[in-house]
Amino acid sequence: DTITCNAAISACEKAGEWAHASQLVSLMAQGMVELSTITCSAVISACEKTGKWKSAFRFLSVMAQSEVKCNEISFNAGISACKKVGNWEESLQVLRSMERRNVEPNAITSSAAISSCDKACKWREALRLFNSMTLCGVKSSMNSFSSVIGACDWEQALRLLGIMAGSQVEMDTVTFSAAMSACEKGGNWEQVLQLLNMMVERDLESDAVIFNAAISTCKKTGQWERTMQLFNLMDQSKVELDTITFSSAIGACKEGGELKQALHLFDVIAQRKVRLDTTSCSAAISACEKEGAWEKALQLFCIMTESKLEPDTITFNAAISACAKAGQWQRALQLLFVMRQSKVNLDTISCSAAISACEKHGGWR
């Protein structure tokens, strides 16, 4: 009967066995066992857990055709299934279907639909949906706010953060991380640091994502001293320094003319056994070039290739220029040859640096 089938489907749903749950529904239809809201909601929830949004969609249609009453659980599971695979348009389609069938959306509905827009970088749709839900009297949850903040530009993000504070909705690390990310993208380092201070005041624990957003913003705006302050604070707070952290800090020091500091940070990477990346290596080699440390530049270049990292045009140019400035024209030409063999694009800087090295030492041929 329906109760027995519901129990079996519910067990499949909890185990994420959407295919078995789907088969049971088919057997119910063949045996003329009446489908219920609980039956279909459990199947849709099983589809949601395994990211089978098309199957979730199909069962919502089955519910409509069989005149089975849909509730907010059914629709929320359908929207969440679409959210997981970034199908924001389908999420909104399910939401409209919900409205047509006079099912009241709740905070979970709002959060899931907004989050799907956020994942697809559709901040205008996310904001429009958030405002629409608010006008309909749906109380926004912390997750709803965090999702829409993450989707917006920095000015909208800060406005929403203010509304959130005024509504006395609890803010967590995810909320502040979303707002800081928006400010970081907009290059607003002062706001990023202000948000970090707000987190400290609220005794919220900062993680690597939070610190990296702040460090990256300071680096982009040429604030190398603040970058290093945050780097040291991150280390003191026992937050793990990762590849992104070092890459941003080395780049900031290089751009700020603090070349010895940039090279020191590169040495710390080796001591901490942090994974190298092309960006940090290129920045360190560029610092060597400006310092006139051609031997160190070549050493770093070798470390990079030994680490199975692929040097790009910027890396080669910095190494070639370091050799050229030190009069190491043969090594400059060797690097140019390796660059061509590696099928890395040569540009004006590459060729000019190599020619300059030869010209200085009479290697006109």
KATA-V106829 format. One record per residue. N is the residue number from 0. SS is DSSP state (H for helix, E for strand, C for the rest). NEAR is the number of other C-alpha atoms within 10 Angstrom. D_CENTER is the distance of its C-alpha to the mean C-alpha in Angstrom with 2 decimals. Layout:
[[N	SS	NEAR	D_CENTER] [N	SS	NEAR	D_CENTER]]
This chain:
[[0	C	10	47.42] [1	H	15	44.35] [2	H	13	43.88] [3	H	9	43.97] [4	H	19	41.53] [5	H	23	39.14] [6	H	14	39.25] [7	H	16	38.55] [8	H	27	35.64] [9	H	22	34.20] [10	H	16	34.39] [11	H	20	32.56] [12	H	25	29.83] [13	H	14	29.32] [14	C	11	29.10] [15	C	19	26.69] [16	C	18	29.54] [17	H	26	29.07] [18	H	17	31.51] [19	H	17	34.27] [20	H	26	33.73] [21	H	22	34.02] [22	H	13	37.21] [23	H	19	38.73] [24	H	22	38.30] [25	H	13	40.07] [26	H	13	42.84] [27	H	18	43.19] [28	H	12	43.70] [29	H	9	46.26] [30	C	10	48.12] [31	C	11	48.21] [32	C	15	46.35] [33	C	15	45.01] [34	C	20	41.24] [35	C	17	39.99] [36	H	16	36.97] [37	H	20	36.16] [38	H	25	36.44] [39	H	27	34.11] [40	H	27	31.53] [41	H	26	31.41] [42	H	33	30.95] [43	H	30	28.14] [44	H	26	26.42] [45	H	30	26.89] [46	H	28	25.32] [47	H	27	22.30] [48	H	20	21.82] [49	C	15	21.85] [50	C	20	19.82] [51	C	20	23.14] [52	H	25	22.63] [53	H	15	25.63] [54	H	20	27.89] [55	H	28	26.79] [56	H	22	27.70] [57	H	13	30.98] [58	H	21	32.00] [59	H	24	31.41] [60	H	13	33.81] [61	H	14	36.21] [62	H	19	36.32] [63	H	14	37.24] [64	H	9	39.88] [65	C	12	41.36] [66	C	12	41.46] [67	C	18	39.62] [68	C	15	38.30] [69	C	20	34.51] [70	C	17	33.14] [71	H	16	29.85] [72	H	20	28.88] [73	H	24	29.32] [74	H	25	27.36] [75	H	28	24.50] [76	H	27	24.15] [77	H	32	24.27] [78	H	32	21.54] [79	H	28	19.28] [80	H	30	20.07] [81	H	27	18.95] [82	H	26	15.71] [83	H	19	14.75] [84	C	15	15.14] [85	C	18	13.79] [86	C	19	17.42] [87	H	26	17.43] [88	H	16	20.92] [89	H	20	22.41] [90	H	28	21.03] [91	H	19	22.94] [92	H	14	25.86] [93	H	20	26.17] [94	H	20	26.05] [95	H	12	28.89] [96	H	15	30.80] [97	H	20	30.53] [98	H	12	32.11] [99	H	9	34.84] [100	C	12	35.82] [101	C	11	36.05] [102	C	15	33.54] [103	C	12	32.15] [104	C	21	28.35] [105	C	17	27.16] [106	H	16	24.22] [107	H	21	22.60] [108	H	26	23.12] [109	H	27	21.63] [110	H	25	18.48] [111	H	25	17.93] [112	H	31	18.75] [113	H	33	16.64] [114	H	31	13.55] [115	H	30	14.28] [116	H	26	14.48] [117	H	25	11.22] [118	H	19	9.46] [119	C	17	11.71] [120	C	16	11.04] [121	C	17	14.69] [122	H	22	14.96] [123	H	15	18.74] [124	H	22	19.29] [125	H	29	17.29] [126	H	23	19.41] [127	H	13	22.53] [128	H	19	22.12] [129	H	22	21.60] [130	H	14	24.75] [131	H	13	26.65] [132	H	18	26.05] [133	H	13	27.15] [134	H	10	30.27] [135	C	11	31.07] [136	C	11	31.20] [137	C	18	28.23] [138	C	17	27.18] [139	C	21	23.49] [140	C	18	21.88] [141	H	17	19.35] [142	H	21	16.78] [143	H	23	17.86] [144	H	26	17.54] [145	H	27	14.07] [146	H	29	12.86] [147	H	32	14.82] [148	H	32	13.92] [149	H	28	10.18] [150	H	29	11.51] [151	C	25	14.12] [152	C	19	15.05] [153	H	24	15.92] [154	H	15	19.55] [155	H	18	19.06] [156	H	26	16.51] [157	H	20	19.23] [158	H	12	21.91] [159	H	19	20.36] [160	H	20	19.93] [161	H	12	23.64] [162	H	13	24.58] [163	H	19	22.84] [164	H	11	24.88] [165	H	9	27.99] [166	C	11	27.60] [167	C	9	27.49] [168	C	15	24.42] [169	C	11	23.03] [170	C	19	19.88] [171	C	16	17.75] [172	H	16	15.01] [173	H	17	12.34] [174	H	23	14.21] [175	H	25	14.40] [176	H	25	10.81] [177	H	24	10.06] [178	H	31	13.09] [179	H	32	12.39] [180	H	27	9.08] [181	H	24	11.41] [182	H	26	14.13] [183	H	25	12.31] [184	H	15	11.64] [185	C	13	15.31] [186	C	19	16.53] [187	C	19	18.23] [188	H	25	18.59] [189	H	14	21.46] [190	H	18	19.62] [191	H	27	16.77] [192	H	21	19.63] [193	H	13	21.46] [194	H	20	18.70] [195	H	19	18.55] [196	H	13	22.35] [197	H	13	22.24] [198	H	19	20.25] [199	H	12	22.94] [200	H	9	25.66] [201	C	10	24.43] [202	C	10	24.25] [203	C	15	20.61] [204	C	12	19.16] [205	C	18	16.44] [206	C	16	14.04] [207	H	15	12.40] [208	H	19	9.09] [209	H	23	11.69] [210	H	24	13.91] [211	H	27	11.60] [212	H	25	10.63] [213	H	31	14.43] [214	H	31	15.48] [215	H	25	13.47] [216	H	29	15.03] [217	H	27	18.41] [218	H	27	18.23] [219	H	19	17.57] [220	C	14	20.52] [221	C	18	22.82] [222	C	18	23.06] [223	H	24	23.60] [224	H	16	25.73] [225	H	19	23.22] [226	H	28	20.56] [227	H	20	23.05] [228	H	12	23.94] [229	H	20	20.40] [230	H	22	20.25] [231	H	13	23.58] [232	H	13	22.73] [233	H	21	19.70] [234	H	12	22.17] [235	H	10	24.86] [236	C	12	22.69] [237	C	10	22.33] [238	C	16	18.52] [239	C	14	17.77] [240	C	19	17.26] [241	C	17	14.97] [242	H	17	14.71] [243	H	21	12.22] [244	H	23	14.70] [245	H	25	17.70] [246	H	27	16.54] [247	H	26	15.98] [248	H	30	19.20] [249	H	31	21.26] [250	H	28	20.28] [251	H	30	21.20] [252	H	26	24.49] [253	H	25	25.33] [254	H	19	24.90] [255	C	15	26.90] [256	C	15	29.70] [257	C	17	29.29] [258	H	23	29.73] [259	H	15	31.28] [260	H	18	28.46] [261	H	28	25.91] [262	H	23	28.08] [263	H	12	28.53] [264	H	19	24.78] [265	H	23	24.76] [266	H	13	27.62] [267	H	13	25.80] [268	H	19	23.00] [269	H	11	25.87] [270	H	9	27.40] [271	H	11	24.28] [272	C	10	23.63] [273	C	16	20.01] [274	C	12	18.78] [275	C	21	19.48] [276	C	18	17.53] [277	H	17	19.12] [278	H	19	17.85] [279	H	25	19.40] [280	H	24	22.49] [281	H	27	23.04] [282	H	27	22.86] [283	H	32	25.32] [284	H	32	27.64] [285	H	29	27.65] [286	H	29	28.69] [287	H	26	31.47] [288	H	26	32.60] [289	H	17	33.00] [290	H	16	34.76] [291	C	17	37.06] [292	C	18	36.08] [293	H	25	36.35] [294	H	16	37.04] [295	H	19	33.91] [296	H	27	31.92] [297	H	21	33.44] [298	H	12	32.84] [299	H	20	29.10] [300	H	22	29.16] [301	H	13	30.90] [302	H	14	28.49] [303	H	20	25.65] [304	H	12	27.56] [305	H	10	28.66] [306	C	12	25.06] [307	C	11	24.67] [308	C	15	22.34] [309	C	14	23.25] [310	C	20	24.42] [311	C	17	23.66] [312	H	17	26.02] [313	H	21	24.95] [314	H	22	25.66] [315	H	25	29.01] [316	H	29	30.03] [317	H	27	29.57] [318	H	31	31.57] [319	H	33	34.24] [320	H	30	34.64] [321	H	30	35.04] [322	H	27	37.81] [323	H	28	39.37] [324	H	20	39.70] [325	C	15	41.35] [326	C	18	43.72] [327	C	20	42.37] [328	H	25	42.96] [329	H	15	43.34] [330	H	19	39.98] [331	H	29	38.41] [332	H	21	39.98] [333	H	13	38.90] [334	H	20	35.25] [335	H	22	35.81] [336	H	12	37.38] [337	H	13	34.49] [338	H	20	32.08] [339	H	12	34.14] [340	H	9	34.44] [341	C	12	30.67] [342	C	11	30.40] [343	C	16	28.20] [344	C	12	28.96] [345	C	16	31.69] [346	C	11	31.75] [347	H	8	34.33] [348	H	16	33.14] [349	H	23	33.51] [350	H	17	37.00] [351	H	15	38.18] [352	H	24	37.33] [353	H	25	39.18] [354	H	17	42.12] [355	H	19	42.35] [356	H	27	42.59] [357	H	20	45.40] [358	H	15	47.17] [359	H	14	47.37] [360	C	12	49.15] [361	C	10	51.32] [362	C	12	49.46] [363	C	10	50.25] [364	C	5	50.82]]
